[in-house]
Amino acid sequence: MPLDSKAFEIQAEKTLHDIFEQIDDALGDVMDVDLEAGILTIELENGSQYVINKQAPNQEIWLSSPLSGAKHFYFDEHQDTWIDTRAGEKLNDLLSNEMTTASGTAFSFKFS
């Protein structure tokens, strides 16, 4: 069952903020990270970018990745995490793997 619109907004904003804080704290010296108006951008040293934003009408978080392309994630309340609508991969696992690859530093996301 989908989240109601208020619960979606709260969960999506919290997730974007968690991603921003964790990248800025751990990888801010090798990546430029910005969160503004619900759009998170992560720029790598080579100039490529990640864009992560919420899509309220679909109740999804959308990811544009220079490594894996475009992906959409819905919030699964039973697993308490964001899941790729096609592949079933967890957002935190995908980002952990890609940030590790992009930075050369082992990294693991934890969403609260």
Gaussian input, Z-matrix of N, CA and C with variables (Angstrom, degrees):
# hf/3-21g

backbone

0 1
 N
 C     1     B1
 C     2     B2     1     A1
 N     3     B3     2     A2     1     D1
 C     4     B4     3     A3     2     D2
 C     5     B5     4     A4     3     D3
 N     6     B6     5     A5     4     D4
 C     7     B7     6     A6     5     D5
 C     8     B8     7     A7     6     D6
 N     9     B9     8     A8     7     D7
 C    10    B10     9     A9     8     D8
 C    11    B11    10    A10     9     D9
 N    12    B12    11    A11    10    D10
 C    13    B13    12    A12    11    D11
 C    14    B14    13    A13    12    D12
 N    15    B15    14    A14    13    D13
 C    16    B16    15    A15    14    D14
 C    17    B17    16    A16    15    D15
 N    18    B18    17    A17    16    D16
 C    19    B19    18    A18    17    D17
 C    20    B20    19    A19    18    D18
 N    21    B21    20    A20    19    D19
 C    22    B22    21    A21    20    D20
 C    23    B23    22    A22    21    D21
 N    24    B24    23    A23    22    D22
 C    25    B25    24    A24    23    D23
 C    26    B26    25    A25    24    D24
 N    27    B27    26    A26    25    D25
 C    28    B28    27    A27    26    D26
 C    29    B29    28    A28    27    D27
 N    30    B30    29    A29    28    D28
 C    31    B31    30    A30    29    D29
 C    32    B32    31    A31    30    D30
 N    33    B33    32    A32    31    D31
 C    34    B34    33    A33    32    D32
 C    35    B35    34    A34    33    D33
 N    36    B36    35    A35    34    D34
 C    37    B37    36    A36    35    D35
 C    38    B38    37    A37    36    D36
 N    39    B39    38    A38    37    D37
 C    40    B40    39    A39    38    D38
 C    41    B41    40    A40    39    D39
 N    42    B42    41    A41    40    D40
 C    43    B43    42    A42    41    D41
 C    44    B44    43    A43    42    D42
 N    45    B45    44    A44    43    D43
 C    46    B46    45    A45    44    D44
 C    47    B47    46    A46    45    D45
 N    48    B48    47    A47    46    D46
 C    49    B49    48    A48    47    D47
 C    50    B50    49    A49    48    D48
 N    51    B51    50    A50    49    D49
 C    52    B52    51    A51    50    D50
 C    53    B53    52    A52    51    D51
 N    54    B54    53    A53    52    D52
 C    55    B55    54    A54    53    D53
 C    56    B56    55    A55    54    D54
 N    57    B57    56    A56    55    D55
 C    58    B58    57    A57    56    D56
 C    59    B59    58    A58    57    D57
 N    60    B60    59    A59    58    D58
 C    61    B61    60    A60    59    D59
 C    62    B62    61    A61    60    D60
 N    63    B63    62    A62    61    D61
 C    64    B64    63    A63    62    D62
 C    65    B65    64    A64    63    D63
 N    66    B66    65    A65    64    D64
 C    67    B67    66    A66    65    D65
 C    68    B68    67    A67    66    D66
 N    69    B69    68    A68    67    D67
 C    70    B70    69    A69    68    D68
 C    71    B71    70    A70    69    D69
 N    72    B72    71    A71    70    D70
 C    73    B73    72    A72    71    D71
 C    74    B74    73    A73    72    D72
 N    75    B75    74    A74    73    D73
 C    76    B76    75    A75    74    D74
 C    77    B77    76    A76    75    D75
 N    78    B78    77    A77    76    D76
 C    79    B79    78    A78    77    D77
 C    80    B80    79    A79    78    D78
 N    81    B81    80    A80    79    D79
 C    82    B82    81    A81    80    D80
 C    83    B83    82    A82    81    D81
 N    84    B84    83    A83    82    D82
 C    85    B85    84    A84    83    D83
 C    86    B86    85    A85    84    D84
 N    87    B87    86    A86    85    D85
 C    88    B88    87    A87    86    D86
 C    89    B89    88    A88    87    D87
 N    90    B90    89    A89    88    D88
 C    91    B91    90    A90    89    D89
 C    92    B92    91    A91    90    D90
 N    93    B93    92    A92    91    D91
 C    94    B94    93    A93    92    D92
 C    95    B95    94    A94    93    D93
 N    96    B96    95    A95    94    D94
 C    97    B97    96    A96    95    D95
 C    98    B98    97    A97    96    D96
 N    99    B99    98    A98    97    D97
 C   100   B100    99    A99    98    D98
 C   101   B101   100   A100    99    D99
 N   102   B102   101   A101   100   D100
 C   103   B103   102   A102   101   D101
 C   104   B104   103   A103   102   D102
 N   105   B105   104   A104   103   D103
 C   106   B106   105   A105   104   D104
 C   107   B107   106   A106   105   D105
 N   108   B108   107   A107   106   D106
 C   109   B109   108   A108   107   D107
 C   110   B110   109   A109   108   D108
 N   111   B111   110   A110   109   D109
 C   112   B112   111   A111   110   D110
 C   113   B113   112   A112   111   D111
 N   114   B114   113   A113   112   D112
 C   115   B115   114   A114   113   D113
 C   116   B116   115   A115   114   D114
 N   117   B117   116   A116   115   D115
 C   118   B118   117   A117   116   D116
 C   119   B119   118   A118   117   D117
 N   120   B120   119   A119   118   D118
 C   121   B121   120   A120   119   D119
 C   122   B122   121   A121   120   D120
 N   123   B123   122   A122   121   D121
 C   124   B124   123   A123   122   D122
 C   125   B125   124   A124   123   D123
 N   126   B126   125   A125   124   D124
 C   127   B127   126   A126   125   D125
 C   128   B128   127   A127   126   D126
 N   129   B129   128   A128   127   D127
 C   130   B130   129   A129   128   D128
 C   131   B131   130   A130   129   D129
 N   132   B132   131   A131   130   D130
 C   133   B133   132   A132   131   D131
 C   134   B134   133   A133   132   D132
 N   135   B135   134   A134   133   D133
 C   136   B136   135   A135   134   D134
 C   137   B137   136   A136   135   D135
 N   138   B138   137   A137   136   D136
 C   139   B139   138   A138   137   D137
 C   140   B140   139   A139   138   D138
 N   141   B141   140   A140   139   D139
 C   142   B142   141   A141   140   D140
 C   143   B143   142   A142   141   D141
 N   144   B144   143   A143   142   D142
 C   145   B145   144   A144   143   D143
 C   146   B146   145   A145   144   D144
 N   147   B147   146   A146   145   D145
 C   148   B148   147   A147   146   D146
 C   149   B149   148   A148   147   D147
 N   150   B150   149   A149   148   D148
 C   151   B151   150   A150   149   D149
 C   152   B152   151   A151   150   D150
 N   153   B153   152   A152   151   D151
 C   154   B154   153   A153   152   D152
 C   155   B155   154   A154   153   D153
 N   156   B156   155   A155   154   D154
 C   157   B157   156   A156   155   D155
 C   158   B158   157   A157   156   D156
 N   159   B159   158   A158   157   D157
 C   160   B160   159   A159   158   D158
 C   161   B161   160   A160   159   D159
 N   162   B162   161   A161   160   D160
 C   163   B163   162   A162   161   D161
 C   164   B164   163   A163   162   D162
 N   165   B165   164   A164   163   D163
 C   166   B166   165   A165   164   D164
 C   167   B167   166   A166   165   D165
 N   168   B168   167   A167   166   D166
 C   169   B169   168   A168   167   D167
 C   170   B170   169   A169   168   D168
 N   171   B171   170   A170   169   D169
 C   172   B172   171   A171   170   D170
 C   173   B173   172   A172   171   D171
 N   174   B174   173   A173   172   D172
 C   175   B175   174   A174   173   D173
 C   176   B176   175   A175   174   D174
 N   177   B177   176   A176   175   D175
 C   178   B178   177   A177   176   D176
 C   179   B179   178   A178   177   D177
 N   180   B180   179   A179   178   D178
 C   181   B181   180   A180   179   D179
 C   182   B182   181   A181   180   D180
 N   183   B183   182   A182   181   D181
 C   184   B184   183   A183   182   D182
 C   185   B185   184   A184   183   D183
 N   186   B186   185   A185   184   D184
 C   187   B187   186   A186   185   D185
 C   188   B188   187   A187   186   D186
 N   189   B189   188   A188   187   D187
 C   190   B190   189   A189   188   D188
 C   191   B191   190   A190   189   D189
 N   192   B192   191   A191   190   D190
 C   193   B193   192   A192   191   D191
 C   194   B194   193   A193   192   D192
 N   195   B195   194   A194   193   D193
 C   196   B196   195   A195   194   D194
 C   197   B197   196   A196   195   D195
 N   198   B198   197   A197   196   D196
 C   199   B199   198   A198   197   D197
 C   200   B200   199   A199   198   D198
 N   201   B201   200   A200   199   D199
 C   202   B202   201   A201   200   D200
 C   203   B203   202   A202   201   D201
 N   204   B204   203   A203   202   D202
 C   205   B205   204   A204   203   D203
 C   206   B206   205   A205   204   D204
 N   207   B207   206   A206   205   D205
 C   208   B208   207   A207   206   D206
 C   209   B209   208   A208   207   D207
 N   210   B210   209   A209   208   D208
 C   211   B211   210   A210   209   D209
 C   212   B212   211   A211   210   D210
 N   213   B213   212   A212   211   D211
 C   214   B214   213   A213   212   D212
 C   215   B215   214   A214   213   D213
 N   216   B216   215   A215   214   D214
 C   217   B217   216   A216   215   D215
 C   218   B218   217   A217   216   D216
 N   219   B219   218   A218   217   D217
 C   220   B220   219   A219   218   D218
 C   221   B221   220   A220   219   D219
 N   222   B222   221   A221   220   D220
 C   223   B223   222   A222   221   D221
 C   224   B224   223   A223   222   D222
 N   225   B225   224   A224   223   D223
 C   226   B226   225   A225   224   D224
 C   227   B227   226   A226   225   D225
 N   228   B228   227   A227   226   D226
 C   229   B229   228   A228   227   D227
 C   230   B230   229   A229   228   D228
 N   231   B231   230   A230   229   D229
 C   232   B232   231   A231   230   D230
 C   233   B233   232   A232   231   D231
 N   234   B234   233   A233   232   D232
 C   235   B235   234   A234   233   D233
 C   236   B236   235   A235   234   D234
 N   237   B237   236   A236   235   D235
 C   238   B238   237   A237   236   D236
 C   239   B239   238   A238   237   D237
 N   240   B240   239   A239   238   D238
 C   241   B241   240   A240   239   D239
 C   242   B242   241   A241   240   D240
 N   243   B243   242   A242   241   D241
 C   244   B244   243   A243   242   D242
 C   245   B245   244   A244   243   D243
 N   246   B246   245   A245   244   D244
 C   247   B247   246   A246   245   D245
 C   248   B248   247   A247   246   D246
 N   249   B249   248   A248   247   D247
 C   250   B250   249   A249   248   D248
 C   251   B251   250   A250   249   D249
 N   252   B252   251   A251   250   D250
 C   253   B253   252   A252   251   D251
 C   254   B254   253   A253   252   D252
 N   255   B255   254   A254   253   D253
 C   256   B256   255   A255   254   D254
 C   257   B257   256   A256   255   D255
 N   258   B258   257   A257   256   D256
 C   259   B259   258   A258   257   D257
 C   260   B260   259   A259   258   D258
 N   261   B261   260   A260   259   D259
 C   262   B262   261   A261   260   D260
 C   263   B263   262   A262   261   D261
 N   264   B264   263   A263   262   D262
 C   265   B265   264   A264   263   D263
 C   266   B266   265   A265   264   D264
 N   267   B267   266   A266   265   D265
 C   268   B268   267   A267   266   D266
 C   269   B269   268   A268   267   D267
 N   270   B270   269   A269   268   D268
 C   271   B271   270   A270   269   D269
 C   272   B272   271   A271   270   D270
 N   273   B273   272   A272   271   D271
 C   274   B274   273   A273   272   D272
 C   275   B275   274   A274   273   D273
 N   276   B276   275   A275   274   D274
 C   277   B277   276   A276   275   D275
 C   278   B278   277   A277   276   D276
 N   279   B279   278   A278   277   D277
 C   280   B280   279   A279   278   D278
 C   281   B281   280   A280   279   D279
 N   282   B282   281   A281   280   D280
 C   283   B283   282   A282   281   D281
 C   284   B284   283   A283   282   D282
 N   285   B285   284   A284   283   D283
 C   286   B286   285   A285   284   D284
 C   287   B287   286   A286   285   D285
 N   288   B288   287   A287   286   D286
 C   289   B289   288   A288   287   D287
 C   290   B290   289   A289   288   D288
 N   291   B291   290   A290   289   D289
 C   292   B292   291   A291   290   D290
 C   293   B293   292   A292   291   D291
 N   294   B294   293   A293   292   D292
 C   295   B295   294   A294   293   D293
 C   296   B296   295   A295   294   D294
 N   297   B297   296   A296   295   D295
 C   298   B298   297   A297   296   D296
 C   299   B299   298   A298   297   D297
 N   300   B300   299   A299   298   D298
 C   301   B301   300   A300   299   D299
 C   302   B302   301   A301   300   D300
 N   303   B303   302   A302   301   D301
 C   304   B304   303   A303   302   D302
 C   305   B305   304   A304   303   D303
 N   306   B306   305   A305   304   D304
 C   307   B307   306   A306   305   D305
 C   308   B308   307   A307   306   D306
 N   309   B309   308   A308   307   D307
 C   310   B310   309   A309   308   D308
 C   311   B311   310   A310   309   D309
 N   312   B312   311   A311   310   D310
 C   313   B313   312   A312   311   D311
 C   314   B314   313   A313   312   D312
 N   315   B315   314   A314   313   D313
 C   316   B316   315   A315   314   D314
 C   317   B317   316   A316   315   D315
 N   318   B318   317   A317   316   D316
 C   319   B319   318   A318   317   D317
 C   320   B320   319   A319   318   D318
 N   321   B321   320   A320   319   D319
 C   322   B322   321   A321   320   D320
 C   323   B323   322   A322   321   D321
 N   324   B324   323   A323   322   D322
 C   325   B325   324   A324   323   D323
 C   326   B326   325   A325   324   D324
 N   327   B327   326   A326   325   D325
 C   328   B328   327   A327   326   D326
 C   329   B329   328   A328   327   D327
 N   330   B330   329   A329   328   D328
 C   331   B331   330   A330   329   D329
 C   332   B332   331   A331   330   D330
 N   333   B333   332   A332   331   D331
 C   334   B334   333   A333   332   D332
 C   335   B335   334   A334   333   D333

   B1=1.4519
   B2=1.5346
   B3=1.3203
   B4=1.4703
   B5=1.5315
   B6=1.3043
   B7=1.4593
   B8=1.5170
   B9=1.3360
   B10=1.4629
   B11=1.5273
   B12=1.3280
   B13=1.4712
   B14=1.5262
   B15=1.3267
   B16=1.4679
   B17=1.5328
   B18=1.3248
   B19=1.4693
   B20=1.5288
   B21=1.3388
   B22=1.4642
   B23=1.5266
   B24=1.3279
   B25=1.4710
   B26=1.5259
   B27=1.3221
   B28=1.4640
   B29=1.5264
   B30=1.3272
   B31=1.4653
   B32=1.5309
   B33=1.3223
   B34=1.4666
   B35=1.5313
   B36=1.3330
   B37=1.4696
   B38=1.5243
   B39=1.3131
   B40=1.4620
   B41=1.5293
   B42=1.3164
   B43=1.4636
   B44=1.5275
   B45=1.3236
   B46=1.4682
   B47=1.5320
   B48=1.3347
   B49=1.4649
   B50=1.5295
   B51=1.3417
   B52=1.4713
   B53=1.5275
   B54=1.3340
   B55=1.4682
   B56=1.5292
   B57=1.3339
   B58=1.4635
   B59=1.5295
   B60=1.3307
   B61=1.4649
   B62=1.5280
   B63=1.3227
   B64=1.4620
   B65=1.5263
   B66=1.3225
   B67=1.4691
   B68=1.5202
   B69=1.3257
   B70=1.4575
   B71=1.5271
   B72=1.3288
   B73=1.4660
   B74=1.5290
   B75=1.3249
   B76=1.4667
   B77=1.5224
   B78=1.3334
   B79=1.4658
   B80=1.5242
   B81=1.3184
   B82=1.4575
   B83=1.5122
   B84=1.3331
   B85=1.4645
   B86=1.5221
   B87=1.3447
   B88=1.4673
   B89=1.5269
   B90=1.3346
   B91=1.4641
   B92=1.5183
   B93=1.3206
   B94=1.4556
   B95=1.5201
   B96=1.3158
   B97=1.4612
   B98=1.5250
   B99=1.3463
   B100=1.4590
   B101=1.5212
   B102=1.3252
   B103=1.4604
   B104=1.5138
   B105=1.3289
   B106=1.4545
   B107=1.5172
   B108=1.3304
   B109=1.4692
   B110=1.5302
   B111=1.3328
   B112=1.4600
   B113=1.5119
   B114=1.3338
   B115=1.4687
   B116=1.5278
   B117=1.3204
   B118=1.4547
   B119=1.5207
   B120=1.3264
   B121=1.4615
   B122=1.5264
   B123=1.3098
   B124=1.4575
   B125=1.5214
   B126=1.3261
   B127=1.4641
   B128=1.5202
   B129=1.3179
   B130=1.4567
   B131=1.5215
   B132=1.3235
   B133=1.4644
   B134=1.5214
   B135=1.3335
   B136=1.4667
   B137=1.5283
   B138=1.3411
   B139=1.4587
   B140=1.5167
   B141=1.3201
   B142=1.4694
   B143=1.5266
   B144=1.3358
   B145=1.4612
   B146=1.5180
   B147=1.3228
   B148=1.4588
   B149=1.5173
   B150=1.3196
   B151=1.4554
   B152=1.5211
   B153=1.3239
   B154=1.4612
   B155=1.5200
   B156=1.3232
   B157=1.4590
   B158=1.5202
   B159=1.3107
   B160=1.4623
   B161=1.5219
   B162=1.3071
   B163=1.4620
   B164=1.5227
   B165=1.3338
   B166=1.4645
   B167=1.5251
   B168=1.3412
   B169=1.4715
   B170=1.5332
   B171=1.3306
   B172=1.4687
   B173=1.5265
   B174=1.3274
   B175=1.4651
   B176=1.5309
   B177=1.3237
   B178=1.4578
   B179=1.5238
   B180=1.3068
   B181=1.4590
   B182=1.5196
   B183=1.3324
   B184=1.4593
   B185=1.5180
   B186=1.3260
   B187=1.4583
   B188=1.5162
   B189=1.3248
   B190=1.4591
   B191=1.5225
   B192=1.3298
   B193=1.4589
   B194=1.5219
   B195=1.3462
   B196=1.4679
   B197=1.5306
   B198=1.3225
   B199=1.4648
   B200=1.5265
   B201=1.3264
   B202=1.4714
   B203=1.5226
   B204=1.3240
   B205=1.4625
   B206=1.5208
   B207=1.3158
   B208=1.4650
   B209=1.5246
   B210=1.3293
   B211=1.4633
   B212=1.5188
   B213=1.3321
   B214=1.4631
   B215=1.5230
   B216=1.3279
   B217=1.4616
   B218=1.5245
   B219=1.3201
   B220=1.4677
   B221=1.5276
   B222=1.3410
   B223=1.4581
   B224=1.5172
   B225=1.3250
   B226=1.4631
   B227=1.5283
   B228=1.3322
   B229=1.4634
   B230=1.5250
   B231=1.3255
   B232=1.4656
   B233=1.5248
   B234=1.3260
   B235=1.4696
   B236=1.5253
   B237=1.3348
   B238=1.4578
   B239=1.5293
   B240=1.3427
   B241=1.4611
   B242=1.5267
   B243=1.3298
   B244=1.4614
   B245=1.5224
   B246=1.3470
   B247=1.4602
   B248=1.5325
   B249=1.3354
   B250=1.4667
   B251=1.5297
   B252=1.3260
   B253=1.4705
   B254=1.5194
   B255=1.3171
   B256=1.4719
   B257=1.5251
   B258=1.3206
   B259=1.4699
   B260=1.5270
   B261=1.3341
   B262=1.4548
   B263=1.5206
   B264=1.3375
   B265=1.4613
   B266=1.5276
   B267=1.3170
   B268=1.4591
   B269=1.5299
   B270=1.3331
   B271=1.4618
   B272=1.5275
   B273=1.3245
   B274=1.4668
   B275=1.5292
   B276=1.3398
   B277=1.4712
   B278=1.5263
   B279=1.3285
   B280=1.4631
   B281=1.5269
   B282=1.3386
   B283=1.4629
   B284=1.5259
   B285=1.3249
   B286=1.4692
   B287=1.5192
   B288=1.3259
   B289=1.4692
   B290=1.5214
   B291=1.3299
   B292=1.4671
   B293=1.5230
   B294=1.3310
   B295=1.4649
   B296=1.5251
   B297=1.3281
   B298=1.4682
   B299=1.5274
   B300=1.3331
   B301=1.4651
   B302=1.5264
   B303=1.3293
   B304=1.4657
   B305=1.5244
   B306=1.3288
   B307=1.4648
   B308=1.5235
   B309=1.3355
   B310=1.4529
   B311=1.5207
   B312=1.3299
   B313=1.4594
   B314=1.5195
   B315=1.3290
   B316=1.4696
   B317=1.5231
   B318=1.3224
   B319=1.4601
   B320=1.5162
   B321=1.3253
   B322=1.4589
   B323=1.5209
   B324=1.3340
   B325=1.4624
   B326=1.5077
   B327=1.3257
   B328=1.4547
   B329=1.5192
   B330=1.3228
   B331=1.4610
   B332=1.5149
   B333=1.3369
   B334=1.4688
   B335=1.5080
   A1=108.97
   A2=117.76
   A3=120.31
   A4=111.60
   A5=115.37
   A6=121.13
   A7=109.19
   A8=117.34
   A9=117.48
   A10=107.17
   A11=116.80
   A12=120.30
   A13=112.59
   A14=117.97
   A15=120.03
   A16=110.56
   A17=116.82
   A18=120.58
   A19=110.67
   A20=116.73
   A21=119.92
   A22=110.34
   A23=117.13
   A24=121.15
   A25=110.91
   A26=116.06
   A27=120.31
   A28=110.46
   A29=116.97
   A30=121.07
   A31=111.42
   A32=117.24
   A33=120.87
   A34=111.22
   A35=117.08
   A36=120.36
   A37=110.70
   A38=116.59
   A39=121.59
   A40=110.62
   A41=116.31
   A42=120.73
   A43=111.17
   A44=117.10
   A45=120.23
   A46=110.69
   A47=116.02
   A48=120.14
   A49=110.73
   A50=117.46
   A51=120.93
   A52=111.20
   A53=116.73
   A54=120.76
   A55=109.89
   A56=116.14
   A57=121.47
   A58=110.92
   A59=116.70
   A60=121.25
   A61=111.88
   A62=116.39
   A63=119.53
   A64=112.19
   A65=116.85
   A66=118.97
   A67=110.43
   A68=116.93
   A69=120.36
   A70=111.06
   A71=116.78
   A72=120.67
   A73=112.45
   A74=117.13
   A75=120.54
   A76=114.29
   A77=116.70
   A78=119.57
   A79=113.30
   A80=116.85
   A81=121.17
   A82=114.67
   A83=117.33
   A84=119.93
   A85=112.52
   A86=117.85
   A87=120.57
   A88=112.78
   A89=116.54
   A90=120.83
   A91=109.16
   A92=116.03
   A93=121.66
   A94=106.82
   A95=117.24
   A96=121.14
   A97=109.52
   A98=116.00
   A99=121.59
   A100=109.16
   A101=116.34
   A102=122.33
   A103=107.98
   A104=115.66
   A105=120.69
   A106=109.72
   A107=115.45
   A108=122.89
   A109=112.37
   A110=116.20
   A111=120.24
   A112=115.14
   A113=116.94
   A114=121.42
   A115=108.34
   A116=115.32
   A117=122.04
   A118=108.53
   A119=116.53
   A120=120.24
   A121=108.39
   A122=114.29
   A123=122.21
   A124=106.20
   A125=116.09
   A126=119.66
   A127=109.06
   A128=115.07
   A129=121.63
   A130=110.24
   A131=116.48
   A132=121.08
   A133=112.63
   A134=117.49
   A135=120.76
   A136=112.85
   A137=117.22
   A138=121.63
   A139=114.88
   A140=118.24
   A141=118.96
   A142=109.35
   A143=115.51
   A144=120.41
   A145=113.31
   A146=113.42
   A147=122.65
   A148=106.63
   A149=116.59
   A150=121.49
   A151=106.37
   A152=115.36
   A153=121.41
   A154=106.79
   A155=116.28
   A156=119.36
   A157=110.87
   A158=114.60
   A159=119.96
   A160=109.42
   A161=115.18
   A162=122.95
   A163=106.83
   A164=115.91
   A165=121.40
   A166=113.53
   A167=120.07
   A168=118.69
   A169=113.04
   A170=116.72
   A171=121.63
   A172=112.07
   A173=116.57
   A174=123.48
   A175=110.71
   A176=114.92
   A177=121.15
   A178=110.73
   A179=114.96
   A180=122.01
   A181=105.78
   A182=115.40
   A183=120.60
   A184=109.12
   A185=114.81
   A186=122.53
   A187=109.09
   A188=115.86
   A189=121.50
   A190=105.91
   A191=115.63
   A192=121.85
   A193=110.90
   A194=117.47
   A195=119.20
   A196=112.16
   A197=117.97
   A198=121.37
   A199=113.03
   A200=117.15
   A201=119.80
   A202=114.36
   A203=117.88
   A204=120.46
   A205=112.71
   A206=115.31
   A207=121.57
   A208=110.38
   A209=114.76
   A210=120.96
   A211=108.95
   A212=114.95
   A213=122.14
   A214=108.23
   A215=116.42
   A216=121.98
   A217=110.30
   A218=116.13
   A219=121.92
   A220=107.53
   A221=116.27
   A222=119.65
   A223=109.78
   A224=116.02
   A225=122.53
   A226=107.79
   A227=115.91
   A228=120.27
   A229=112.53
   A230=117.61
   A231=120.54
   A232=111.50
   A233=116.62
   A234=120.86
   A235=111.93
   A236=116.53
   A237=123.45
   A238=111.40
   A239=114.80
   A240=119.77
   A241=110.30
   A242=115.50
   A243=122.90
   A244=108.88
   A245=116.24
   A246=123.07
   A247=109.62
   A248=116.72
   A249=122.58
   A250=109.09
   A251=116.15
   A252=120.67
   A253=112.83
   A254=118.64
   A255=121.11
   A256=112.73
   A257=116.48
   A258=120.77
   A259=113.67
   A260=117.32
   A261=120.36
   A262=114.59
   A263=117.23
   A264=121.55
   A265=110.17
   A266=116.18
   A267=121.32
   A268=109.58
   A269=115.70
   A270=121.29
   A271=111.16
   A272=117.87
   A273=119.19
   A274=111.96
   A275=117.75
   A276=120.13
   A277=111.45
   A278=116.44
   A279=120.87
   A280=110.75
   A281=116.76
   A282=119.78
   A283=111.95
   A284=117.26
   A285=119.98
   A286=110.53
   A287=116.61
   A288=120.99
   A289=111.71
   A290=116.59
   A291=119.55
   A292=112.44
   A293=118.43
   A294=120.32
   A295=110.50
   A296=117.12
   A297=120.95
   A298=109.89
   A299=116.61
   A300=121.28
   A301=111.03
   A302=116.72
   A303=121.23
   A304=112.72
   A305=117.14
   A306=119.93
   A307=113.71
   A308=116.67
   A309=119.87
   A310=112.76
   A311=116.49
   A312=123.13
   A313=108.93
   A314=117.58
   A315=120.47
   A316=109.18
   A317=116.19
   A318=121.15
   A319=109.49
   A320=116.11
   A321=120.73
   A322=109.81
   A323=116.36
   A324=121.24
   A325=110.56
   A326=114.93
   A327=121.79
   A328=106.93
   A329=116.13
   A330=120.16
   A331=108.44
   A332=116.17
   A333=119.57
   A334=111.36
   D1=131.24
   D2=-178.65
   D3=-67.09
   D4=156.12
   D5=174.21
   D6=-68.54
   D7=153.53
   D8=170.82
   D9=-72.75
   D10=165.12
   D11=-171.23
   D12=-60.94
   D13=-37.44
   D14=179.68
   D15=-68.24
   D16=-44.15
   D17=179.20
   D18=-63.33
   D19=-38.61
   D20=177.04
   D21=-61.08
   D22=-48.83
   D23=-178.75
   D24=-57.78
   D25=-44.97
   D26=-179.62
   D27=-62.74
   D28=-48.25
   D29=-177.78
   D30=-65.80
   D31=-43.04
   D32=-179.14
   D33=-65.05
   D34=-45.58
   D35=179.34
   D36=-62.79
   D37=-42.27
   D38=178.87
   D39=-61.07
   D40=-43.30
   D41=-179.84
   D42=-64.84
   D43=-47.09
   D44=178.71
   D45=-59.46
   D46=-42.46
   D47=179.24
   D48=-65.09
   D49=-42.37
   D50=177.47
   D51=-59.27
   D52=-45.29
   D53=179.39
   D54=-61.31
   D55=-47.60
   D56=179.57
   D57=-56.02
   D58=-52.50
   D59=-176.52
   D60=-61.10
   D61=-44.93
   D62=-176.65
   D63=-67.22
   D64=-40.69
   D65=178.27
   D66=-69.46
   D67=-44.23
   D68=-179.18
   D69=-61.23
   D70=-42.76
   D71=-179.40
   D72=-68.33
   D73=-45.06
   D74=-172.12
   D75=-92.04
   D76=-33.07
   D77=-171.76
   D78=-126.86
   D79=12.23
   D80=-176.69
   D81=-59.31
   D82=-20.84
   D83=179.10
   D84=-80.19
   D85=-16.67
   D86=179.62
   D87=-118.46
   D88=-3.47
   D89=179.64
   D90=-139.90
   D91=144.33
   D92=174.71
   D93=-98.75
   D94=120.10
   D95=-176.22
   D96=-121.57
   D97=136.14
   D98=-177.44
   D99=-141.84
   D100=135.46
   D101=175.80
   D102=-124.55
   D103=115.53
   D104=-178.64
   D105=-147.27
   D106=128.95
   D107=176.81
   D108=53.98
   D109=40.24
   D110=177.06
   D111=77.03
   D112=11.85
   D113=178.41
   D114=-120.93
   D115=121.42
   D116=179.43
   D117=-103.52
   D118=124.41
   D119=175.72
   D120=-117.94
   D121=138.44
   D122=178.20
   D123=-126.63
   D124=115.23
   D125=179.92
   D126=-106.28
   D127=127.08
   D128=179.92
   D129=-84.21
   D130=165.80
   D131=-179.42
   D132=-57.98
   D133=-30.83
   D134=-178.83
   D135=-83.50
   D136=2.69
   D137=177.26
   D138=93.29
   D139=-12.05
   D140=177.91
   D141=-72.70
   D142=155.72
   D143=-172.74
   D144=-130.77
   D145=146.93
   D146=164.75
   D147=-102.83
   D148=141.89
   D149=171.36
   D150=-128.66
   D151=126.83
   D152=179.59
   D153=-127.73
   D154=126.69
   D155=179.96
   D156=-148.04
   D157=162.54
   D158=179.02
   D159=-92.55
   D160=145.51
   D161=176.50
   D162=-121.58
   D163=89.69
   D164=-174.43
   D165=-58.32
   D166=-42.76
   D167=-178.75
   D168=-59.09
   D169=-32.95
   D170=-179.35
   D171=-95.90
   D172=-7.84
   D173=-173.36
   D174=53.40
   D175=50.09
   D176=-179.02
   D177=-133.33
   D178=157.94
   D179=165.78
   D180=-104.07
   D181=130.76
   D182=179.86
   D183=-106.99
   D184=139.39
   D185=179.99
   D186=-123.08
   D187=130.45
   D188=169.43
   D189=-113.57
   D190=116.36
   D191=-174.39
   D192=-119.41
   D193=136.98
   D194=175.05
   D195=-69.88
   D196=-14.91
   D197=-179.63
   D198=-97.60
   D199=-44.07
   D200=-173.70
   D201=-114.30
   D202=-2.16
   D203=178.56
   D204=84.61
   D205=-154.60
   D206=-176.68
   D207=-88.85
   D208=136.02
   D209=178.14
   D210=-141.61
   D211=150.90
   D212=177.78
   D213=-120.92
   D214=139.56
   D215=-177.58
   D216=-127.75
   D217=136.55
   D218=173.40
   D219=-110.18
   D220=157.34
   D221=-179.77
   D222=-90.19
   D223=122.70
   D224=177.38
   D225=-98.45
   D226=109.34
   D227=-176.99
   D228=-65.20
   D229=-32.73
   D230=-178.79
   D231=-67.93
   D232=-38.52
   D233=178.26
   D234=-91.67
   D235=-11.06
   D236=-178.98
   D237=56.31
   D238=46.53
   D239=-179.20
   D240=-157.58
   D241=167.61
   D242=178.02
   D243=-90.81
   D244=131.49
   D245=-174.69
   D246=-121.12
   D247=135.05
   D248=176.15
   D249=-61.24
   D250=130.39
   D251=-176.74
   D252=-67.16
   D253=-21.45
   D254=-178.93
   D255=-103.05
   D256=-55.50
   D257=-172.30
   D258=-89.81
   D259=-16.19
   D260=-179.41
   D261=79.89
   D262=7.35
   D263=-179.23
   D264=-76.11
   D265=146.02
   D266=177.97
   D267=-78.99
   D268=139.82
   D269=179.70
   D270=-57.78
   D271=-44.75
   D272=-178.12
   D273=-64.26
   D274=-35.86
   D275=177.57
   D276=-67.58
   D277=-45.48
   D278=179.35
   D279=-60.27
   D280=-49.20
   D281=-179.26
   D282=-65.12
   D283=-38.10
   D284=177.41
   D285=-58.96
   D286=-47.96
   D287=179.89
   D288=-63.59
   D289=-45.24
   D290=-176.63
   D291=-70.90
   D292=-38.23
   D293=178.52
   D294=-68.82
   D295=-33.97
   D296=175.19
   D297=-64.28
   D298=-46.01
   D299=178.23
   D300=-62.73
   D301=-46.13
   D302=-175.50
   D303=-68.94
   D304=-35.26
   D305=-174.71
   D306=-97.47
   D307=-20.18
   D308=-174.67
   D309=76.39
   D310=8.67
   D311=179.90
   D312=-119.56
   D313=131.12
   D314=178.47
   D315=-58.75
   D316=131.18
   D317=-174.89
   D318=-144.96
   D319=140.58
   D320=179.23
   D321=-137.99
   D322=123.29
   D323=177.27
   D324=-81.56
   D325=140.89
   D326=171.91
   D327=-132.19
   D328=117.03
   D329=177.46
   D330=-93.93
   D331=134.08
   D332=179.83
   D333=-90.76

